[in-house]
């Protein structure tokens, strides 16, 4: 599977958020502000994981359809397990 620019851009934004939090810490910003930003980062990572899993699932199901394989249910179960584990 190749990762598209959508996923890479999400991760670059997350990277920028992390740098921002480090800067906030260097500037001795209030704990609530830092925690709020860390929570935003966690949400962004969760969304990135969902995009990666759903894109991979779509790719695998399309491949199954092309090859005539009937493993779609197994693929869906694996995708759900990945999402659950990421929580």
HELIX and SHEET records of a PDB file:
HELIX    1   1 UNK A    5  UNK A   26  1                                  22    
HELIX    2   2 UNK A   31  UNK A   67  1                                  37    
HELIX    3   3 UNK A   72  UNK A   85  1                                  14    
END                                                                             
